[in-house]
């Protein structure tokens, strides 16, 4: 196996990028769970790297909030469809089966 310095450096760089992305994703999830969408960006001219980090964190929280809202909407539609399928299934059964089902549910 021929391992060159450039391939080893490239592998280490890609591993570093993956680690940074995983840590940033963890920060986004943690910030969303603690602050929700109330997280605010604070820009400070004397600390531009921290300001950029907070901007990326704010952007990630906003994207996660949008994804969560979309997921809630999709789950609401699926829940309604599931209820309709259940009603259809029970309606196709005999009267005594329907009465037994209603006595358990209601």
N, C-alpha and C positions, 0 to 999 in steps of 0.2 A: 504494500500500500504506500503510495507516494503522496505524502502530505507536505505541501509547500507552506511557506510562511504566509503567503497571501490568502490561501484557502483557509488556513487556521484563523487568520485575522478576520476574514469575511464571516466565518462561522461564529466567532466571538462577538462580532458586531451585530449579527442578526439575533443572537441570543440576548444581547443587551437591549436591543429594540423591543423584543418580545417581553422582556422583563419590565421595561418602562411602560409598555402598553397595559400589561396586567396590573401593575401597581396603580396606574392612572384609572383604570376601570374600577379597581377596588375603592379608590378615593371617591370616584363618582357615585358608586352605590352607597358607600358609607355616608357621604354628604347628603344624598337624596333621602336616605332613611332617617337621618337626624334633623336636617333643616327643610327638606322638601324643596319646593320651588321658591322658598323665601331666601335662599342663598343669594347674596348680592356680591357684585364685583367691586373691589376697591382698587383704584389705580393709584400708584405712588410713583412719582417720577424718580425718586432716589433708589427705588428697587424695581427695575423693569422686569427682571426674570420672575420674581414672585407675582407681579401683576399679570404677566403673560400666563403663568401657571393658573392663577385664579380665574382668568378669562377662559382658559381651556376647561377648567373644572366647571365653571358656570355653564358653558356651552354643552358639556356632557350631561349635566343635570337637566337642562332644558330638553335635550334630545331624549333622555331617559323618561322624563315626564310625559312627553308626547307618545313614546312607545307604550308606556303604561296606560295612558288614556285610550289608545287604539286597542290594546289588549283587553281592557275592560269592556269596550264597545263590542268587540268580537265575541267575548265570552257571554255577554248579555244576549246577543243574537243566537248563539248556540244553545244557551239555556232555554230561551223561548222556543226554539225549534224542537228541543228535546221534550219540553212539556207538551207541545202539539203532537209529537209522535206518540207520546205516552197516552194522550187522550184518544188518538186514533186507534191505538192498539187495544185499549180497554173498550172502546165503542164497538169493536168488531167481535167481542166475546159475548157469551150468553148472559142472560139477565141475572142469573144467580151468581155467576162469576163477577159481574159488575157490582152486585150488591155486596159480595164478600170483600171486594177491593175497596169499595167506598167505606165499609165499616172499619177497615184497617187504617185508611188514610184520614178519613174525617172523623 
